[in-house]
Structure formats: C-alpha cells, structure tokens
Amino acid sequence: MSILLIAEHDNASLNAATLKTLAAAQQIGGDIHVLVAGAGCQAVAEQAAQAAGVSKVLLADNAAYGHFLAENLGDLVADLGKNYSHILAAATTTGKNFMPRVAALLDVAQVSDIISVESADTFKRPIYAGNAIATVQATDAIKVITVRGTAFDAVAAEGGSASVEAIDAVFNSDKAEFVGEELAQSERPDLTAASVVISGGRGMQNGENFQLLEKVADKLGAAVGASRAAVDAGFVPNDMQVGQTGKIVAPDLYIAVGISGAIQHLAGMKDSKVIVAINKDEEAPIFQVADYGLVADLFDVLPQLEQAL
C-alpha cells in the first residue's frame, strides 16, 4: 500500500494537524509520501522530511498553490493520487475545501473526519453530531480520507530523513482566483492548538462582555472561543466558533461560560480532557458533560476568577 498525505501549512511552517494526520497514516500502514504544495515553501518540505514515518516528500512549489485554492490543489492531488491506495488530509478548513473535489475527480466516495483506523479499508467516524460512531468500510480502489486531528496524537516532528522530490505539474484553474484575505490577528494561542480554551455563549449578552473572557484567558494563556449562538448574534467573528459547524477542539482544559450546551456545540469540544461549565441555569445540558460545574451568574464569577488568578 502507498499513502499520499497532503501537508497543512502556511508556506512557512508545518501545521501540527499534519503530524496528527501522519499518525493515522502510520496506523493504516504502508509507504507514506507527503505532498507539500504552496509557494516559497521549501522550508515546509524540509520540516516534513524530518517527521517520523515519512519516506518521501513531494514538493510542488508554484504561485498557483500559494493560497491553497481548492480548484488548483484539488486537480494536483487528484492527478498525483491516481498512483496511491490512500489519500489523507487533515479535516481542517483547507482539507474540507479541496478533498471532496479530489474524491469527485477520482470518482470515489470520501470517508470524512475519521477518528479511528480499524484496518486499511475500515474506519470509524462520528455521525449525528458525535452521538453515534459509524464504522465505515471503503471499497473503492483509492481511499480519500480526512482525519480529525483531535482523535490522534501527533507523531514526532524530528527523527525522519525522507528525500525531497520536486513536482513540476502546475494546475491553474481559470474558474477561480485569489483576491485577498483579512486575517484576525491575536497574541493568544490558536484555537485548535491551545491547551486551554475559554468560550462564551449567548449568556455573554453582547460582544463587549467578551472582554471578561479575554482577561481570564490572558491570565491562563488560553484561546478564546464562542458558541454558534454567540457568533450568529454578532458578538464575535465566526473564526472563534467552536462546534459541529465551527472548529473542533480538544484542549487539556475547556471552560464553557454562558453556554447552554446544544448538541452542535458539544460535538466540537466534548473530547476535552477537563470541562468546566459556568451557567446560572442548573438544567443546562452543558452540565451533563462537564467535569466541574458552577451554577452562578457569569458576571459575578468572571471578575472573581480573574482576580483569583
């Protein structure tokens, strides 16, 4: 068997999600090749070559791949993927964007968001917002798979010595072009990589009150998240959303403040090691999954918590 793993990166450094996807690839077994597609990304390829378990790195360094457009990246991966038994990518925003195109171009079914490898063709994945786990057997000759990073421990970033091979293939679709991007800048840890996350829900009442969470987060070195209700209400931008339609997180400590615990939110954080819930409604569903629960008014508790820290 041979596996093509698509690296997640920012053209400068390898994303930790790639190392977690690599762990899933190792459980499948076989020869693992990592594709690094981007612009000016030689350093990323060198990092990928050092990761444990990688036998070869394919480097597609071209301006066409610089912004990871699904139209260009999908065509490249489908072209290269014809020679592999498995194609893997992290179930991130980028992976979810181009991998379905790859599956369609190869005329195979995609197995999405796997959390366990049972064998080379059988995998487990959550369904119904994580309330049930489906065991899926893929019968296609080429398995196109996205991996939920929170379900796998990252492999060692060093210790490997794979070769780097340049790929000349350039796919530059005339159907889409990169216009621009506005990225939220923050000194706090990335939401999906933080060891501590504190999230606010509709109970925060407005966006200004999220400053109460930010003060606590700064003391804890935590990332700040939000429920979909808070995002839909316009309190905070959608890149802070945790949940089934947001980001999946599994930190060592997750603090849910003013969050009722809708099933869609629980799907995005219930794998956290320790869950703390603060809500004045003692019947809130969030308390059913919380390790520690405090029935109190968040506007009283947060200032006290900040002061205590």
C-alpha positions in Angstrom: 0.0 0.0 0.0 1.0 3.6 -0.6 -0.3 6.7 1.1 -0.3 10.3 -0.2 -0.7 12.7 2.7 -1.4 16.4 2.0 0.6 18.7 4.3 -1.2 21.5 6.0 1.0 24.6 6.2 1.2 28.4 5.8 4.1 28.3 3.3 6.5 28.9 6.2 5.9 26.1 8.8 4.2 22.8 9.0 0.8 22.7 10.9 0.5 20.3 13.8 -2.5 18.9 12.1 -0.2 17.3 9.6 1.6 15.3 12.2 -1.6 14.1 13.7 -2.8 13.0 10.2 0.5 11.3 9.8 -0.3 9.2 12.9 -3.4 8.0 11.2 -1.4 7.2 8.1 1.0 5.1 10.1 -1.9 3.1 11.6 -3.1 2.3 8.1 0.4 1.1 7.2 2.5 1.3 4.0 4.8 3.7 2.2 3.9 7.3 3.2 4.6 10.2 0.8 3.8 13.8 1.9 2.8 16.4 -0.6 3.8 20.0 0.2 2.0 22.3 -2.2 2.5 26.0 -1.9 4.6 29.0 -2.9 8.0 29.6 -1.4 7.5 26.5 0.8 10.9 24.8 0.6 11.3 25.2 4.4 8.0 23.3 4.9 9.2 20.4 2.8 12.3 20.2 4.8 10.3 20.1 8.0 8.0 17.4 6.6 11.1 15.3 5.6 12.1 15.2 9.2 8.8 13.9 10.5 8.8 10.3 11.7 7.5 7.7 9.3 7.7 9.8 6.1 9.6 8.0 3.2 9.4 10.8 0.6 8.3 14.4 0.3 6.8 15.7 -2.9 7.3 19.5 -3.3 5.0 21.4 -5.6 6.3 24.9 -5.3 4.4 27.3 -7.5 2.4 30.5 -7.2 -0.7 28.6 -8.3 -0.7 26.8 -5.0 0.3 29.7 -2.8 -3.2 30.4 -1.5 -4.4 26.8 -1.4 -7.3 27.3 -3.8 -9.4 24.2 -4.0 -9.6 24.3 -7.8 -5.9 24.2 -8.2 -4.9 22.0 -5.3 -7.7 19.5 -5.9 -6.6 19.0 -9.5 -3.0 18.4 -8.4 -3.9 16.0 -5.7 -6.3 14.0 -7.9 -3.6 13.8 -10.6 -0.9 12.5 -8.2 -3.4 10.4 -6.2 -4.1 8.1 -9.1 -0.9 6.2 -8.1 -1.8 5.7 -4.4 -4.1 3.5 -2.5 -4.9 6.1 0.1 -5.1 9.9 0.1 -5.2 11.6 3.5 -5.6 15.2 4.7 -6.5 16.8 7.9 -10.2 17.7 8.4 -9.4 21.4 8.7 -11.0 24.3 6.8 -8.4 23.7 4.0 -8.8 19.9 3.9 -12.6 20.1 3.9 -12.3 22.6 1.0 -10.3 20.6 -1.5 -10.7 16.9 -0.6 -14.3 16.5 -1.8 -13.1 17.8 -5.2 -10.4 15.1 -5.2 -12.9 12.4 -4.4 -15.2 13.6 -7.2 -12.4 13.8 -9.7 -11.3 10.3 -8.9 -15.0 9.1 -8.8 -14.7 7.6 -5.4 -16.5 8.1 -2.1 -14.8 10.2 0.6 -14.6 9.0 4.2 -14.7 12.1 6.3 -13.5 13.0 9.7 -12.2 9.6 10.8 -11.4 9.2 14.5 -10.0 5.6 14.4 -8.3 3.3 11.9 -9.6 -0.3 12.2 -7.8 -1.7 9.2 -6.6 -0.5 5.8 -10.1 -0.1 4.5 -12.2 0.3 7.6 -12.5 3.4 9.8 -14.7 4.9 12.5 -16.2 8.4 12.2 -18.7 10.3 14.2 -22.2 10.9 12.9 -25.3 12.8 14.3 -23.0 15.5 15.9 -20.9 12.8 17.6 -23.8 11.0 19.3 -23.1 7.8 17.3 -20.0 6.4 15.8 -20.2 4.7 12.4 -17.8 2.0 11.2 -17.3 2.6 7.5 -15.7 0.1 5.1 -14.3 1.8 1.9 -14.4 -0.5 -1.1 -13.0 2.0 -3.7 -9.5 1.3 -5.0 -8.4 4.7 -3.8 -9.5 5.7 -0.3 -9.9 9.5 0.1 -9.9 10.3 3.8 -10.0 13.3 6.1 -8.7 12.9 9.6 -10.0 14.5 12.8 -6.8 15.7 14.4 -8.1 15.7 18.0 -8.5 11.9 17.8 -4.8 11.2 17.1 -1.6 12.0 18.9 1.0 13.8 16.8 4.0 11.8 15.6 7.5 13.1 16.4 8.4 16.2 14.3 12.0 15.1 14.1 13.8 11.8 13.6 13.0 11.2 10.0 15.3 11.6 6.9 13.0 11.5 3.9 14.1 12.7 0.5 12.5 15.7 -1.2 11.4 15.4 -4.8 10.3 18.4 -6.8 7.0 18.2 -8.7 6.7 20.2 -12.0 2.9 19.7 -12.5 1.1 23.0 -12.4 -2.7 23.3 -12.3 -4.0 26.8 -12.5 -7.8 27.0 -12.9 -9.4 29.9 -14.8 -12.6 29.4 -12.7 -11.3 31.0 -9.5 -8.6 33.5 -8.5 -7.3 34.7 -5.2 -8.4 38.3 -4.5 -7.4 38.9 -0.9 -7.9 37.9 2.7 -8.4 39.5 6.1 -6.9 37.5 8.9 -7.7 38.0 12.5 -4.5 38.8 14.4 -4.1 37.7 18.0 -1.3 37.2 20.5 -3.3 34.4 22.1 -2.8 30.7 21.1 -4.5 29.3 18.0 -7.9 27.9 19.0 -7.3 24.4 17.6 -3.9 24.1 19.2 -4.4 25.8 22.6 -4.1 23.6 25.7 -6.7 25.8 27.4 -9.8 27.3 25.8 -12.4 29.5 27.4 -15.6 30.0 25.4 -18.6 32.2 25.7 -22.2 31.7 24.6 -25.4 33.7 24.3 -25.3 34.3 28.0 -22.5 36.8 27.4 -25.3 39.2 26.1 -23.0 41.2 23.8 -19.6 41.4 22.2 -18.2 43.9 24.7 -18.7 41.4 27.6 -16.3 39.0 25.9 -13.6 41.3 27.4 -14.4 39.5 30.6 -13.3 36.2 29.0 -10.3 37.8 27.4 -9.0 39.0 30.8 -9.3 35.5 32.2 -7.7 34.0 29.0 -4.7 36.3 29.3 -4.1 35.0 32.9 -4.4 31.4 31.8 -2.6 31.7 28.4 -5.8 30.5 26.8 -7.5 30.8 23.5 -11.0 32.4 23.4 -13.8 30.6 21.6 -17.6 31.0 21.2 -20.7 29.1 20.6 -22.6 29.4 17.3 -25.4 31.3 19.1 -22.8 34.0 20.1 -21.4 34.1 16.6 -24.9 34.3 14.9 -25.8 37.1 17.3 -22.8 39.1 16.1 -21.0 39.1 19.4 -17.7 37.8 17.9 -16.4 36.8 14.4 -17.1 33.3 13.1 -13.4 32.2 13.3 -14.0 31.9 17.0 -16.8 29.4 16.7 -16.4 26.0 18.4 -18.8 23.3 17.4 -20.0 21.0 14.6 -20.0 23.8 12.1 -17.0 25.5 13.6 -13.7 24.3 15.0 -13.2 21.0 16.7 -11.0 21.4 19.8 -9.8 19.0 22.5 -7.7 21.1 24.9 -6.5 19.9 28.4 -9.0 22.4 29.9 -12.2 23.8 28.3 -14.2 26.4 30.2 -17.7 27.0 28.9 -19.2 30.3 30.1 -22.8 31.1 29.5 -23.2 28.2 27.0 -26.3 26.0 27.3 -24.7 23.0 25.7 -26.5 22.5 22.4 -25.6 19.2 20.7 -23.8 21.0 17.9 -21.5 22.8 20.4 -20.8 19.6 22.3 -19.7 17.9 19.1 -16.8 20.4 18.9 -15.4 20.2 22.4 -16.6 17.1 24.3 -13.2 15.4 23.8 -11.6 18.0 26.0 -9.6 16.4 28.9 -11.4 18.5 31.6 -14.6 20.5 31.0 -15.7 23.3 33.4 -19.1 24.9 32.9 -20.4 28.2 34.3 -24.1 28.8 33.8 -26.9 30.2 36.0 -29.3 27.6 34.6 -28.8 24.4 36.6 -30.8 22.5 34.0 -28.4 23.5 31.1 -27.3 20.4 29.1 -23.7 21.5 29.4 -23.6 20.2 32.9 -24.2 16.7 31.7 -20.7 16.6 30.0 -18.9 18.9 32.5 -16.4 17.5 34.9 -16.9 20.6 37.1 -20.0 22.8 37.1 -20.7 26.1 38.7 -24.3 27.3 38.9 -23.8 31.1 39.1 -24.1 34.4 37.3 -21.1 34.6 35.0 -20.9 38.4 35.5 -20.2 37.7 39.2 -17.9 34.8 38.7 -15.6 36.0 35.9 -14.2 39.1 37.7 -13.7 36.9 40.8 -11.9 34.3 38.7 -9.7 36.9 37.1 -8.8 38.3 40.5 -8.0 34.9 41.9 -5.7 34.1 39.0 
